[in-house]
Amino acid sequence: MTALIKRFTLRLTILVVTIGLIGLCWNVFATNGDQQEETTPNVATADLEDLVTGNSTFAFDLYQNLFQEGENLFFSPYSISLALAMTYAGARSVTEEQMAETLHFATLGQDRLHPAFNALALELASWGEDSASKQGTEEAKPFQLTIANALWGQDGYGFLPDFLDILAENYGAGVRVLNFAEHPEQARLTVNDWIYRKTSEKIDNLLPPDSITPDTRLVLTNAIYFKASWLSPFEKEATQSGPFHLFNGDQVTVPMMKQEHDFRYTKGAGYQAVELSYLGEQVSMIILLPDASLYEEFEQSLDAKELASIIKGLKLESVDLTMPKFKLTSEFSLANTLAKLGMPDAFQLGVADFSGMDGTRDLFIDHVAHKAYVSVDEAGTEAAAATAVVVPELAMPSHDLIHITIDHPFIFLIRDIETGTILFMGQVMNPTGT
């Protein structure tokens, strides 16, 4: 696999974000012991590339399983990978093997995987800071990126110090004590409120009623928030209503943004692709527009390798771009999907082995909740996502103008340009969100 694929995979891993549940509403405190987050992990470049490659592969595995014909889709594969990586730290025996294969962690193993996640998070955290320092002001940051992890454990439960140290050192997730057993609903509301605030009030009510019970012993969470302005913004005056053709042959009228600019562009058999950079040119959105009659065929063939090939073919061209403004929210319960992908034991009481968490085989994953939000307009993009794992006990520009009108279903992703990490990805079947 080429370095480009590895860089792309690395981007994918990050963005997308799991959101955390925060602990006890009235009795929350961190108990990391003396273990502090490692800010200078010693990680080989090859390990970081392997992590990004595996995360990207997992992202497309999820995409293929979450896709539903005619339905909008948006999620953060990085958030999901990150939350499950923290859970994987406590997995043992067959449960560990199944999770490693499903999440594409197998090439690294426990000892190298978690430091690699730490190194990747630090790389992503540097976004915007370098650009701001070059411009001499904090306010000059070209974009916002916030990633938060948290570990919420039952008060008095005997989690193993080694497990807690791994999460504190590599994920900055010290355990916060909650009283799930006596106050599950209050704990759920507190967690959801934390998520809401960490995602700039974009992800609300991630954990639905009854998702936290008196049997809950642990919740592992991650939250991600992203906001960035286009390097080349659209003029609001140029936005006009226009048709968007749906998968079933109908059409809706939506606000269509328009501009002529030099963008990186390519086309192939049955598709066009265009890349829109954000201010700072560290992050971009790539839009994949299959021919209307070939959408399903293109979507089914899309994977990390194919995407890397498409990105490699992007070249600077003069483009007349028309595309819709849109706003999407998606939410998923991922337990069945993850079991189908190859890790069923983790969800089975009496079969799951998370003895690395507490020294027993009493814990299993009850559910994995994920929710994501994205808004795209003339100025730029705002996106957020959250994941919670609930564990109960038991080239030169062309001068020829290329026209691309995105007026039918399309696929898009937001990625870190340098590493290739896919932060978010999705498809727009109906930009009205209905």
N, C-alpha and C positions, 0 to 999 in steps of 0.2 A: 504494500500500500504506500502510495506516495506521501511525501512530506506534506503536500497540500491537503490530502485527505486527513492526515493527522492533525494539522492545524485547524481544519474545518470542524473535525470531531471535537477538538478541545473547546471551541467556541460553543458548540451545541450543548456540551455538557454543562456549561455554566449557567447560561441565561435562565434558562428557564429555570426555576426557583421553587423550593417547597416552602410552604409557610408553616409557621410554628404555632403550637398551642402553648399558651403560657399558663402558668400554674395556678396555684391556690390563690384565690382572690384575696384572702385576708392573712395568709400565713405562708408567703413565698420567700424563699431565700436560696442563694446559691451555695452548693457544697462541693467545690472543686478540689478540696484539700489544698495541697501546696502546688498542684500541677497547673502550669500556666500555658496559654496558647503559644505554640512554637511559631515565631515570626520569621525565622530563617531556616526552613527545613532543607536538609541536604538530600535533594532529589535529582536523580539522573535525568537528563533530557529525554532519554529513551523511555523512562517510566512515565513521564508527563505525556509524551506522545502516545504511548499505549493507552493511557487513561482516556485521552481525548478520542482516540479511535474507537475504543470500546463504548464510550458514552454515545458517540454518534451512531454506532451500529444499533445500540439499544433504542435510541431516539426513533430510528426508522422502523424497528420492530414494533414499537408502540404506535407509531403513526399508522402502520398497516392494519393494526388490530383495533384502533379507535375510530378509523375512518368509517363513516356511514354515508352511503350515496345520498346526495342532495342536502346534507347537513353541514353547517359551519363547524369548524374545529379549530381550537387553539389550546396549546398547553406548553409547559416548560419542562422539557426532558431533563434539563440540568437539575432543576428542583427535585424532581422525582428520584433521579440517580443519587443525589446528595442525601436525601432523607433515608433512602434504602441503604446507602453505604454506611450510615451511622448504625442502622439496624443490623447490617451484616457483620459489624464488629463483634456482636455477641453470638453469631451463629456458629454452630459446630456440626461435625459429622455430615450426614447426607443433606441436611438443611443448608449448610454452608456451601457444599458442592453445587447444589441446585441453584442457589442464589448467585454464585460466582459465574456459572454458565449463562444464566438468564440475563444478568446485568452486565455481562462481558467484563468481569473483574478477574477472570481466571489467570490471565497472564502475569498478574502482579502479586497475588496473594495478600494476606492480611498485613504483613509487615511493611510492604511497599505501597499498597493501595492508599492507606489513610494519609501518609505524608504527601503522596502525589495529589490527593484532593486538597490538602492544605496549600500546597504550592500553586495549584491552579486557582484557588480562591484568592490568594495573594496577588497573583498576576492580574486577575480581573479587578481586584480592588484598586489597582494602580491606574485603571482607566480614568481618564479625565484629570487626575492629579498631575501627571506629567505635562499635559497641555496647559493646565492652569498655571503651573509654575513657570512655564515658558512665557505665558502672557502676563505673569506677575501679579495675579489676583485670584483669590478663591472664587469670586463671583464669575470669573471667566471660564469656569469649568464648562466644557461643551455638553456634558450630559451627567445625569444622576444615575448611579447604580448602587443599590443597597441590598446586601445579602445578610440574613440573620438566621442563626441556628439556635435551637434550644432543646433541652432534654428535661422532661417533667416526670418525676418519679413519686410513687406513693410514700408518704411519710412513714418512716420506720422500716421500709422494705430493704432487704439485704443485698443491694447491688454490689458486684465485685469491684474493688478499687481499680484493678487493671482495665476493666471496661470503661469506667468513668474517666480514667486518665487518658485513654485513647481519644475519647470524644472531646475532652477539655483541651488536649494538646493540639489536635488536628482540625477540630471543627469549632473551637471556641464555645462549645456547648456544655457549660457546667450544669449539673443537675439542680433543678429547682423543686423543692418539696411541695407536694399537693396532698390534700386529703380526699382522694377519689372515693375512698370507702364510705365516708360519712357525708360528703357534700359534692357528689358528682356533677350535678347541674350547675352549681355555682362555679366549679372548676372549669366546666365547658364554656360558660359565658366569659370567664376571665381569659381563657385561651383564645376564643374568637375575637375578643376585644384587642388582645395583643396583636393578632394577625391583622386586624383591621388597621391598627395604627402603623405597623411595620410596612404595610403596603400602601401607605398614603391614602387610606380609606377606600381602596379599590376592591379588596377581597373581604367580603362580609359573610359571616355565618358559615365558615368552612366546615366546622363540625356540627352536624344537624342534631336535633334533640335525640336523646337516648344513645348517642354514639359514645359517650363516656358513661360508664356504669360503675357500681361499687367494686366490680371485679378488675377494673383497669388498674394496672400497676405502672405503666410507662407510656409516655407519648413522646415520639421523636419528631421534631418539626424543623422546617426551613421556610423562609419567606424571601421573596425577591421583588424588587421594585426598580423599574427602569424608565427614564424619561430623557428624550434627546430631541434636538432640533435638526432638521435637514441641513446638510451642507448647502444645498440649493433649494430653498423653500419655494412652495407654490404661491403665486399671487392669488389672494382671495377673490379679487375682481375677475379672475379668469375662470373661476369655478361656476359651472352651469349645470342645470339638471339634464340628465341624459339617460338612455336606456341601459339596463344591465340584464343580459339574457340568462335565465335560470336553466338548471340542468334538465327540467321537465319540459322545456320549450316555451314557458311563459317568460314575461319580462316585467321588471319593476323600474320605476324612475328614481334615480338617486343623484346626489350631488357629485359631479365628476370634475376632479382637479385636472389642470392642464398646464404644461410648460414645455418649451423647447430648450434643450441643454445637452451638454456632452456627458453621457453616462456610459458606463461599461455595459456592453450588450453582446448577446450572441443569439443565434438561432440554430436549430437542428431539425432533425426529422420529426415533425409534428409538434414543435414547441418554439417559443421565444423566451428569453430570459433577460432581465435588466437589473442592475444593481444600483441602489440609491444609498449614498453614504450619508452618515450623520456628521454634524459639526465636530471637528477634531479628526475625522477620517480614521477612527479606530474601530468603529462599529458601522455596520451597514445592514440594509434590508435587501434581500434578493427575492425578486418576484419571478415565479415560474408560470408561464402562461401556455398551457397545452392548447392545441387546436381543439375547438369545441367538440368535434366528432371523435377525438382521440383521448379525451380526458381520463377515462377509466383505464385505458391501456397504459397511458403515461404514469398515472398515479401508482398502478400496481408494479411497475418496473422501477420506481424511484427508490434508491437506497443510497447509502453514504458514498459508495464508489461512483455511482452515476452522477450524484450531485457534485462530487469533486471534479469529474470530467467536464461538467457544465461550467463550473466556476473557472476552470483552467482556460476555457474557451472565451471568457469574457474579454472584450476589447473596447477601448474608448471609441464611441461613435456619436455622431450628432443625432439626437433622438427627439422626436415629437411625441411626448408621453401624455396619455390621458388615463386616469385611474380614479376609482371611487374613494371618497372618504368612507370610513367604516369604523364600527365599534362592536366588539364581540366579547361575550363571556361564555366560558365553557366550564363544566364541572364533571368530575368522574369519581366513581368508586372503583378502584383498580384491582381489587383482590382477585376477581375472576380472570381478568386479563393477565395478571402476573402469574397466576397458577397455570393458565393455558400456555403461557410462554415458557414454562419449564420449572417453576419453583412452587409446586403444590404443597409440599410438606410444611412450609413456613406457616400456612394458614390452618393446619389441622391440629386440634387439641390432642395431646397424647402422642403425636408424631413429631411435631416441630422440636428442634433442639436449639434453644437459645441459652444453653448452659453457660456460655461465655458472659452472659449478663449477670447471672445470680448463682451459678453453680448447680442449678436444678434443671429439670426438663418440664417445668410447670408453665412456662410462658409460650405464647404463640402470637401471631399477628391476627388481629380481629378484622381490621380494615385499613385501607390506604386511601385517604381522601385527597383529591387534587382539584384546584380551582384556578382559573387563569382569566385575565382581562387584558384587552388591547384596544387602543383608540388611535386611529391614524387620520390626521387632517393636514391642512396646508402647512402648518408650522413644523410638524414632526410626529413623534410617536410616544405614547405612554403605555407601559405594559407592567403587569404585576402577576405573580403566581404564588401558590402556596401548596405545600404537601404536608400531610400529617400521617404518621404511622402509629396506630393505636395498638398497644400490646397489653392484653389482659393476662391475668395469671391463668392456672391450669395451662501596450503598442501605440502608434500615431493615430489621432482622430481622423475619421473620414469626413469629407465635406458633403457627402450625400446624406440628406435628411431621411432618417428611418422613422416610420410611423408605427406606433404601437398603441392600440386602444384596448384597455383591459376592461372589456364589457361583457365578460362571461366568467364562469368559475375559474379561480386560480389558486395556486399554492404560494406561500411566502414564508420566509424565515428571517430572523434577526441574528446576526452572527458577529463575533469578534474577528476583525479582518486579519490581524497578525497571527493569532493562534488557530483560527478556524472554528472556534467553539460556537456551537449553535445554542443560543440563549433561549429563543422561542421559535416555534414553527406552527403553521396552521394552514387552513384552506378557507377560502371565502366562496361559499355557494350562493349567498344572498347578503349583500352588504347592508341591507336594512336590518339585519339581525333577526329576522322572523323566519 
